[in-house]
Amino acid sequence: MSKDLEEEVQNPNKPSNNANSNGLNSSTSNIENTSKEAQKSTMGARATDSARIIKFTKVLSGTTVILEKLRELAWSGIPPYMRPDVWRLLLGYAPPNSDRRGGVLKRKRLEYLDCVSQYYDIPDTERSDDEINMLRQIAVDCPRTVPDVSFFQQAQVQKSLERILYTWAIRHPASGYVQGINDLVTPFLVVFLSEYLEGSVDSWSISDLSPDKISIIEADCYWCLSKLLDGMQDHYTFAQPGIQRLVFKLKEVVRRIDGLTNNQWRMREPRQKAPIPVG
């Protein structure tokens, strides 16, 4: 009888050296397999990212960008450094034709500066009472914008937000400024600043940029905000007809696909009392 076998007979509950060896080999094998799978997953993700970047580059490098193809690609996400160009194109701010793009952007940026000069850079004596109140409300809301990110608490950043929001509101009197529009500007501001500033937003300082670059960023934010809100301005006008319309569409969708939920909604809707007959 071998020594290992004798030990197993005498100590049946004690794991054998073979068992320990097998367990160790099994654990090592599992770790190696997990590591290989992780490496394969990482390599697969990198390959996928590289393939997507190549596709974006091909679409964007054409003489005329085919917006449908760009929109389809963007649906699954956009490489960060490509977002400024893609957003400007998909929002209709930058033209698809590359030969016209530079000239159009330059003209629109100058137009924004003219609007700021005409509407914002004036004394309060030239504003109406409503305009003064609106500017005050915007000035109150700007420090509340993304309060947990120090970058947005910089005085120059808040001034840029103020100029963008006030200029937009003056040029869109049907709705004017509505609280919450300030939060729609912040994604544009971050994306367009990323063309000039590196690292995380927390490490950014707008004072590192020249006034000309700040003006370009502000203009791009203003026009992209305008394009975004053009399709939903009636969300902010009196009685909010746009929101009412979307709620009705949502109710129709629920009615078609989920009768039980639709019935529960209807049971919870406030019912109008019938008028009491007179006489």
HUHUKA-V921387 format. One line per field, one symbol per residue. psi: psi as a letter, one per 20 degrees, with the letter a starting at -180 (. if undefined). A space follows every 10 residues. Layout:
BEGIN
psi=???
END
This chain:
BEGIN
psi=prgghghhgh mhipprhggg gggghggggg gggggghggg gghggggggg gggggggggh iqhppohggg hgghhjqppg iiggggghgh ijgpqhohhi ggggggghhh gghggghhhg lqqhijqrgh hghghggghh hgiipmhjoh giipghghhg gggggggggh imihhappph hhhhhghggg ghhiihpraq hhiqpiiiqq hghggggggg gghhggggih ikhjiirpil hgggghgggg hgghhhinhg hghhghhipp ppqqqpqp.
END
